[in-house]
C-alpha cells in the first residue's frame, strides 16, 4: 500500500507533467472507484484545466482552474502511469484521462482506489476528515504532543488513524516505533515526554529519508521506476526471525489490532521499567 513518501513522489511528478494541462477525455472501466456517476465525472473534468498537484497523507489533489478539484487515492495499491510510460494496453487501466498536449494519466487500481470529483465546498468526503499531514511544517513537536494529549488508546492505532495524522501506514509504523523504543500496544498515557519527542523526530526522519529516495522500492513512480527505500533499511520491520538492527535480539511478529507488527522484545518492552 502506498503511504506518504510514495504519494508525495507521485504528486510531485504529476505536478511536473500535468499541471496546467486541459483535460480532453475521460474513460472509466471501474465505476465503483468514483464518488459520482461516470457521466457526472466526465462532465466535471472534460474541458477543465488541472492545477498544481499536492499530496495530503495518502491522497493527491489537483484544483481545477474553473473550480472544484480532482482527488485521487490509490487504496491498497495501483499502477499509475503517463500514457507514454504505460506498460499495459489502455484497456487494462480502470481510469484514463487524456490532455490536450497529448499527455494524460492512466490508473490501474489493485484494491479500493478512488477518483473523486470535488466541487470545492468542503465536507464532501474522506479528504475533509484527514488529520494534519505527517510532514506538514505546522506539525512541530509541540503540535505532535498536543495531538496525543488526553488520548487513551494504543500508540500504533493512533498513528495509523488517518483522522489523527495523515500519511503513516503499517509499512513505516514498525520502525517508527522500534527506533523510538516503544511497543506498538503501549497506551498513550504511559508515554514519557522524552519518548514522545523521540517518536516525533523519528517519524520525520524516517519519512523524509524515504521521500528523498522516491519512496519504497516495492512501489513504482509515474514513469514505472521503483523507489529507492529498501526494507533493508529497517531495524525490525519485516525481519521476523532476524536480529534486531539495534541490539541483536531476535525480531518477532505479533498482532497489533487488525494489523501485524514486528518488534524487538528487548528494545520495545510492552511494560517498560517504571511504566
N, C-alpha and C positions, 0 to 999 in steps of 0.2 A: 504494500500500500504506500503510495507516495505521501510524504509528510512535508513539513515546511521547507527544508532545503531543496527537495525535488520540485516542489511547486514554485518556489522563487526562481529557480533556474528556468523553468518553462515560461513563467511570466516575463522575465527579462528578455528571453528570446522572442516571444510573441510580440512584445513591445517593439523590438527592433525590426521585426519582419512585417508586422500587420498594422501597427498604429498609424492612423491617417488614411487607411485604405477603405474604399467604398465597397460594400457587400453587393454582389450582383445575383447570387443564387444561393439557396439553402436546400439541402436534401437530408431527409431523416429516414433511417431504416429501423430505428428503435424509439418509437414514440414515448415509451414509458420513461425515457431519460429527461423528457421535457416537463416543465411546470405548466404548460399550456398546450393547446392543440397544435398540430403541425402547421395548419393554415395560419393560426394566430402568430406563431413564432416566425413563420416565413414573412408575413405581412409586417411584422415589427422589426425585422432585420434587413430585408432586401431594400436597397437604396439608401441605407444608413451608413454613416462613416464611423469607423472604430476609433475610439480614443485611446489614451495610454492604458497599458495593461499593468495591473498591480496585483500582488498576492496579499491575501489576508488569511493566515493559517493555512488550511488546505483548499482554499478557494482562490480562483483567479477572476478578476473583474475588469471589464473594459467599458467605461461610459460611452454612450453613443452621442455623437456631436449634436444630433437632433433631439436628444432627450432619451431618458431611460438608460439601460445598461445590459450588457451580456455578461452572465456569470457562469463559470464552469467549475465543476468539482469532479475529480477523477475516481471517486469512490474507492473501491478496493484495488484499483489499478486500471490502466488504459494505455493504449498506444496513441500518441498524439504526434502528428506529422504535418509538415508542409507538403503540398501535393508533389513537389519535385523530390521529396525525400521519403515518400510513402513506399514501403516495401511490398505491400499487397495491392491488388487491384482495388479501385474505389468501391466496388460492391461489398467489400469486406468491412468497410467503415460504417459506423452507425450514424454519425453526424458529419456532414460535409458542408463547408462554407467556402464559396468562391468569391474572389475580389476582382475589381476592375483592372488591376495591374497584372493579372494572370496568376496571382497567388491564392492564398486561402488557407484552410485548416481542415484536416481530416482527423476524426477521433474514433477509435475503436475501443469501446468500454469492455472491461472484463466482467466486473460486477458493480452494480449500484452507482454508476456515474450519473451526473446531472448536467444539463444545459438549461439555464434559466434565462428568460427574458424578463427584465425588471422594468417597472415604469418609473422608478426613481422616487417614489413617495415614501418608501420605508415600510417596515412591518410586513414584507412580502414573503419571507421565507427564512431558510437556515442562516444566511449571512447576517441577518439582523439580530440573530441570537448568539453570535460568536463573541467570545471574550477578547481581550486585547491580544494582539499578535505577540508571540513569544519573543520576537526580535524587534518589537516596536521600541524606539528610543525612549518613549514615555514610560516603559516598564523598567524602571530602575530598581535597585534593591529595596528601597523603601516602599515602592508600589507593590513589589512582589510580597513583601511581608504583610502589607495591608490586605492583599487578596487572601492570605492564609489566616488572618486574624479572625477568631471566632469559629473557625471550621472545626468539625469534629470527626470527619471520615478519615479513611486511609490516604496516605500521600500519593500513591500511584493513581488511584481512582481520580483524585483531584486533578493531577497533571494531564490525564487522558481526556478529561471532560472539556470539550471544546468551548463550552459556555464559560469556563473559568479562564483558560489560556488557550489560544488558538494555534495549532500547528504541531503539537507534540503528539506522537503516536507510540505504539509499542516498540517499534524498532529502536528509537533513540532513548526511550524511557529506561531500559535496562541499565545502560551505562551511566546515564544521568544520575541515577540513584546510587549505583555501585561506586562511582568516583566520588560521591558525596558521603559514602559510608552509611547510607540509610536503607533500611529494609523497606521494600515496597508496601508492606502491610502496616508500617508504623502509623499510629494515629497522629494526626496533625498536631493536637495539643501537646504531644510528647516531644516535639522537635525543639531543640535549643536554638537560641538566636544564632550561634555560630554555625550550626548545621544548616539553617535556612540560608544564611549568607553564602556558605559553600555551595549549596544546591543552586542558588541563583547564578553564581559565577560559572559553575559547571554547565548549566543549561545554555548560557550564552556562548561559552567557549566551544561546546560540542556542536551546537547548531551552526555557528559561524564558520567553524572548520569545515563542516560538510558543504555549506553554501559555497565556500571558496573553491571546493573541489568539484562543484557541479552536482552535488547530491550523491546518493547511494549508488554503488556500482551495479545493483540489480535493476535499476530503472534506467530508461533511455530518454534523452532530451528530444527537442523538436527536430533535430537532424538525424536522429537514430543512434546517437553516440551514448555509451554508458557513462554514468557518473564516476568520479574518482575516489569516492569514500568507501573503503572496503571494510567488511566485518573484522578483518584482521586488526583494525584499529581499536576494537573493543577490548575491554579487560574481562568482561563476563558475558556480554550479550552473545547468544547463540553459540556458547562454548561449553555446553554441558559435558562434564567428564574431563575437561581440560583444566590446567592450573589457572588460577586467578592471575591476571596480569599484574596485580599489585603485590600479593603476599604468597602466591603459590598454592594456596588451598584449592581443593577441587571444586569447580563450579557445579552447582546443582540447578535443576529445573523444578519450579514449583508452580502451583496455580495461584494466581492473584486475581480473584474475582472471576470474570469471564475471559481473562487473557492469561497466557503462560508468562512466567517470569524466570529470569536467570539471575542467580545471586551467588555471592561468595559468603558462606556461613560464618567465616571469620571476620571479614570486613563489614558485613551487614547483619549484625545480630538483631533478631526481632525484638528482644528485650535487652537493650543496652544497659551496662552498669549504671546505676543511679537513675534509670528510667522508670 
